[in-house]
Amino acid sequence: MLDAVDAALMRALQGDGRATFQALADGVGLSRTAVRARVRQLVQSGAIRIVGVLHAGVVGMEVLGHVSFRVAGPVGPLMEALGEREAVTFAAQSAGRFPAVAHVRLADDAALTKELAELRALPGVEGAEVFRAVSVFKDAHSSVRELRDVELDALDWRLVRRLLRDGRASYADLARQVGLSQAAARSRVVRLLDSGVIHVTAIVEPTALGANEQLGFGLRCRGDAEALGAALANMSRVSFLASGFGRYDIVGTLTAPDRCRLVEALEALRGAPGVGHVETWEHLSIRKERRGGDRTLEWIPG
């Protein structure tokens, strides 16, 4: 059973997966040795995975679309088809106006247009509407930090591949993997992190926190959608959030351990300054959800 200290360590590691054990210990008021043991237990139990998350812009997958499907007949065949599509990073059967929703990541709007045409031809699809994201404020599956221009060579990509698998790999281990000195490996990793190329974070297994309820939402706002998105991203129950254009101004996901707290989170969302109309859909069954690093290993060189 996870306690308050474990939850605090999870939050700290989500912010900086390479935080030192001493920094983590200072944050929770325990010894470095005790914190090291707790983090090891969290990882070994499967409660968290500490991985590198590559910025989608690095591999040219900067366009994110949220697609809502109208479906005739059973939804299962569509879910199977969505699970096989390379561009689909998330797909769920849902309850609400639309019986299925999906996220797609593509290189540009031309590729998004082509993908939508093919999605509309899938089994049972009577229509599909797209929300084209402009700013992503929260996403466990891609770094949302600012990406600065940086030239990457073969050694950088080898470090990236290693960090995607193990975000807390030691500098000594990274140095051995790529044939550099420890100081040189450290310097390169710091540059990759500071430039936004990769972000190391803890991917939390929802069931470890009892987070069994997921609710998708789309909202229209009064005023500045970017400012509202930045504010809503600070809500603890918001697990995904993006602003853009289409049916909604902002699309997101709420995650909670039970229905009661999900309702509380939804009420807090509805009551936030600037929030207008809110539409929701429950994720009944998630067919596909690419976690940090899962797909990007296929994208990067080497």
C-alpha positions as CSV (number, residue, x, y, z in Angstrom):
1,M,0.0,0.0,0.0
2,L,1.4,3.4,-1.0
3,D,1.7,6.0,1.7
4,A,2.0,9.8,1.5
5,V,5.8,9.6,1.3
6,D,5.6,7.3,-1.8
7,A,3.1,9.6,-3.4
8,A,5.4,12.6,-2.8
9,L,8.3,10.7,-4.3
10,M,6.2,9.9,-7.3
11,R,5.3,13.5,-7.9
12,A,8.9,14.6,-7.5
13,L,10.1,12.0,-10.0
14,Q,7.4,13.0,-12.4
15,G,8.9,16.5,-12.4
16,D,12.6,15.3,-12.6
17,G,13.2,11.6,-13.0
18,R,17.0,12.1,-12.6
19,A,16.7,14.0,-9.3
20,T,19.4,12.9,-6.9
21,F,18.4,10.7,-4.0
22,Q,19.7,13.5,-1.7
23,A,17.4,16.0,-3.3
24,L,14.5,13.6,-3.0
25,A,15.4,12.9,0.6
26,D,15.4,16.6,1.4
27,G,12.0,17.0,-0.1
28,V,10.3,14.2,1.9
29,G,12.3,14.5,5.2
30,L,13.8,11.0,5.1
31,S,17.4,9.7,4.9
32,R,19.1,9.2,1.5
33,T,19.3,5.5,2.2
34,A,15.6,5.2,3.0
35,V,14.6,7.1,-0.1
36,R,16.8,5.0,-2.3
37,A,15.1,1.9,-0.9
38,R,11.6,3.3,-1.5
39,V,12.3,4.4,-5.1
40,R,13.8,0.9,-5.8
41,Q,10.6,-0.7,-4.4
42,L,8.4,1.6,-6.4
43,V,10.2,0.6,-9.6
44,Q,10.5,-3.1,-8.8
45,S,6.8,-3.3,-7.9
46,G,5.8,-1.8,-11.2
47,A,4.2,1.2,-9.6
48,I,6.4,3.5,-11.7
49,R,8.8,3.4,-14.6
50,I,11.4,6.1,-14.8
51,V,12.0,6.7,-18.5
52,G,13.1,9.4,-20.9
53,V,10.3,11.0,-22.9
54,L,11.5,12.3,-26.3
55,H,10.1,15.6,-27.6
56,A,7.8,14.8,-30.5
57,G,9.3,17.7,-32.5
58,V,12.7,15.9,-32.5
59,V,11.4,13.2,-34.7
60,G,9.0,15.4,-36.7
61,M,5.8,14.3,-35.1
62,E,4.7,17.7,-33.9
63,V,1.0,17.6,-34.9
64,L,-1.4,16.1,-32.4
65,G,-5.1,15.4,-33.3
66,H,-7.9,14.3,-31.0
67,V,-10.4,12.4,-33.1
68,S,-14.0,11.7,-32.1
69,F,-15.8,8.9,-34.0
70,R,-19.4,8.4,-34.8
71,V,-19.9,4.6,-35.2
72,A,-22.7,2.4,-36.6
73,G,-22.9,-1.1,-34.9
74,P,-20.4,-2.7,-32.6
75,V,-17.3,-0.6,-31.7
76,G,-14.9,-3.5,-31.3
77,P,-13.9,-3.8,-34.9
78,L,-13.0,-0.1,-35.0
79,M,-10.9,-0.5,-31.7
80,E,-9.0,-3.3,-33.3
81,A,-8.3,-1.3,-36.4
82,L,-7.2,1.7,-34.4
83,G,-4.8,-0.4,-32.4
84,E,-3.0,-1.4,-35.6
85,R,-2.5,2.1,-36.9
86,E,1.0,3.6,-36.6
87,A,-0.2,7.2,-36.1
88,V,-2.6,6.3,-33.3
89,T,-1.0,6.8,-29.9
90,F,-4.2,6.5,-27.8
91,A,-7.6,4.8,-28.5
92,A,-10.5,4.2,-26.2
93,Q,-14.1,3.1,-26.4
94,S,-16.2,5.8,-24.7
95,A,-19.6,6.7,-23.4
96,G,-21.0,10.0,-24.4
97,R,-21.7,11.8,-27.7
98,F,-19.0,9.7,-29.4
99,P,-18.5,5.9,-28.8
100,A,-14.8,6.0,-29.6
101,V,-12.0,8.6,-29.3
102,A,-8.3,8.5,-30.4
103,H,-5.2,10.6,-30.4
104,V,-3.0,10.7,-33.5
105,R,0.5,12.1,-33.9
106,L,1.8,13.1,-37.3
107,A,4.5,15.2,-39.0
108,D,2.3,17.9,-40.4
109,D,-1.3,19.0,-41.3
110,A,-1.1,17.3,-44.7
111,A,-0.3,14.0,-43.0
112,L,-3.2,14.6,-40.6
113,T,-5.6,15.2,-43.4
114,K,-4.5,12.0,-45.1
115,E,-4.8,10.0,-41.8
116,L,-8.3,11.4,-41.2
117,A,-9.4,10.2,-44.6
118,E,-8.2,6.7,-43.9
119,L,-9.7,6.8,-40.4
120,R,-13.1,7.7,-41.8
121,A,-12.9,4.6,-44.0
122,L,-12.4,2.2,-41.0
123,P,-15.1,-0.4,-40.1
124,G,-18.3,1.1,-38.8
125,V,-17.2,4.7,-38.9
126,E,-20.0,7.0,-40.0
127,G,-18.0,10.2,-39.3
128,A,-15.0,11.6,-37.5
129,E,-14.3,15.0,-36.1
130,V,-10.8,16.3,-35.2
131,F,-9.5,18.7,-32.6
132,R,-6.2,20.0,-33.9
133,A,-4.0,20.7,-30.9
134,V,-1.9,23.9,-30.9
135,S,-0.4,23.8,-27.4
136,V,0.0,20.7,-25.3
137,F,0.3,21.5,-21.6
138,K,0.3,18.0,-20.1
139,D,1.1,14.7,-21.7
140,A,2.8,11.7,-20.2
141,H,3.7,10.4,-23.7
142,S,5.7,13.3,-25.0
143,S,7.8,16.0,-23.5
144,V,5.9,19.3,-23.5
145,R,8.9,21.4,-22.6
146,E,10.2,24.0,-25.0
147,L,12.5,22.5,-27.7
148,R,15.6,24.6,-28.5
149,D,17.7,24.1,-31.6
150,V,20.5,21.6,-31.0
151,E,22.5,19.4,-33.4
152,L,22.5,15.7,-32.4
153,D,25.2,13.3,-33.5
154,A,25.3,9.5,-33.3
155,L,26.6,9.5,-29.7
156,D,23.7,11.7,-28.6
157,W,21.2,9.4,-30.2
158,R,22.8,6.4,-28.4
159,L,22.4,8.2,-25.1
160,V,18.8,9.0,-26.0
161,R,18.0,5.4,-26.7
162,R,19.5,4.3,-23.4
163,L,17.6,7.0,-21.4
164,L,14.3,6.1,-23.1
165,R,14.7,2.6,-21.6
166,D,16.1,3.7,-18.2
167,G,15.8,7.3,-17.3
168,R,17.9,6.9,-14.1
169,A,20.8,5.1,-15.7
170,S,24.0,6.3,-14.0
171,Y,26.5,8.4,-15.8
172,A,29.0,5.6,-15.4
173,D,26.7,3.2,-17.1
174,L,25.8,5.7,-19.9
175,A,29.5,6.3,-20.5
176,R,30.2,2.6,-20.9
177,Q,27.3,2.2,-23.2
178,V,28.5,4.8,-25.7
179,G,32.3,4.7,-25.2
180,L,32.7,8.1,-23.5
181,S,34.3,9.3,-20.3
182,Q,31.8,9.8,-17.5
183,A,32.3,13.6,-17.6
184,A,31.7,13.7,-21.3
185,A,28.5,11.5,-21.0
186,R,27.2,13.8,-18.2
187,S,27.9,16.9,-20.3
188,R,25.9,15.5,-23.2
189,V,23.0,14.3,-21.1
190,V,22.7,17.7,-19.4
191,R,22.7,19.3,-22.9
192,L,19.9,16.9,-24.0
193,L,17.8,17.7,-21.0
194,D,18.4,21.5,-21.0
195,S,17.6,21.8,-24.7
196,G,14.2,19.9,-24.2
197,V,15.2,17.0,-26.5
198,I,14.4,14.6,-23.7
199,H,12.7,14.8,-20.4
200,V,13.2,12.1,-17.7
201,T,10.0,11.4,-15.8
202,A,8.2,8.7,-13.7
203,I,5.4,7.0,-15.7
204,V,3.0,6.1,-12.9
205,E,0.9,2.9,-13.2
206,P,-2.6,4.2,-12.5
207,T,-3.7,1.2,-10.6
208,A,-0.8,1.8,-8.1
209,L,-2.6,5.0,-7.1
210,G,-6.0,3.4,-7.4
211,A,-6.6,5.7,-10.3
212,N,-9.3,3.6,-11.9
213,E,-11.6,6.3,-13.3
214,Q,-10.8,8.3,-16.5
215,L,-13.0,11.0,-18.0
216,G,-12.2,12.8,-21.2
217,F,-13.5,16.4,-21.6
218,G,-13.7,19.1,-24.2
219,L,-14.5,22.7,-23.2
220,R,-15.1,26.1,-24.7
221,C,-13.6,29.0,-22.8
222,R,-14.3,32.6,-22.2
223,G,-11.2,34.6,-23.2
224,D,-7.7,33.3,-23.7
225,A,-7.5,29.5,-24.2
226,E,-3.7,29.5,-23.8
227,A,-3.9,31.2,-20.4
228,L,-6.7,28.9,-19.3
229,G,-4.8,25.8,-20.4
230,A,-1.8,26.9,-18.5
231,A,-3.9,27.3,-15.4
232,L,-5.9,24.0,-15.7
233,A,-2.6,22.1,-16.2
234,N,-1.8,22.7,-12.6
235,M,-4.9,20.7,-11.4
236,S,-3.6,17.5,-9.9
237,R,-6.4,15.3,-11.5
238,V,-5.7,16.6,-15.0
239,S,-3.5,14.0,-16.7
240,F,-3.6,15.3,-20.3
241,L,-4.4,18.8,-21.6
242,A,-4.1,20.6,-24.9
243,S,-5.5,23.8,-26.5
244,G,-6.4,24.1,-30.1
245,F,-9.2,24.5,-32.5
246,G,-12.2,22.4,-33.7
247,R,-15.3,21.5,-31.7
248,Y,-13.5,22.6,-28.5
249,D,-11.0,25.2,-27.4
250,I,-9.4,22.7,-24.9
251,V,-9.3,18.9,-24.7
252,G,-8.1,16.9,-21.7
253,T,-8.4,13.9,-19.4
254,L,-9.3,13.7,-15.7
255,T,-8.0,10.7,-13.7
256,A,-9.2,9.8,-10.2
257,P,-9.1,6.8,-7.8
258,D,-13.0,6.6,-7.6
259,R,-16.1,8.1,-9.0
260,C,-16.7,10.4,-6.1
261,R,-13.3,12.1,-6.5
262,L,-13.7,12.2,-10.3
263,V,-16.9,14.2,-9.8
264,E,-15.1,16.5,-7.4
265,A,-12.4,17.1,-10.1
266,L,-15.0,17.7,-12.7
267,E,-16.7,20.2,-10.5
268,A,-13.4,22.0,-9.9
269,L,-12.8,22.1,-13.6
270,R,-16.3,23.5,-14.3
271,G,-15.8,26.1,-11.7
272,A,-12.4,27.3,-12.9
273,P,-12.4,31.0,-14.1
274,G,-12.7,31.2,-17.8
275,V,-14.3,27.8,-18.4
276,G,-17.5,27.9,-20.4
277,H,-19.4,24.9,-21.8
278,V,-17.9,21.5,-20.9
279,E,-18.6,18.2,-22.6
280,T,-17.4,14.9,-21.2
281,W,-17.0,11.3,-22.2
282,E,-16.1,8.3,-20.0
283,H,-13.2,6.0,-21.1
284,L,-14.9,2.6,-20.8
285,S,-12.0,0.6,-22.2
286,I,-8.6,1.8,-23.4
287,R,-7.5,-0.2,-26.4
288,K,-4.1,1.5,-27.0
289,E,-2.0,3.8,-24.9
290,R,1.6,4.3,-25.8
291,R,3.7,5.1,-22.8
292,G,6.8,7.3,-22.7
293,G,9.6,5.8,-24.9
294,D,7.5,2.9,-26.3
295,R,7.2,4.2,-29.8
296,T,10.1,6.7,-30.0
297,L,12.6,3.8,-30.0
298,E,11.3,3.0,-33.5
299,W,11.7,6.6,-34.6
300,I,15.2,7.5,-33.7
301,P,18.4,6.7,-35.6
302,G,20.6,3.7,-34.7
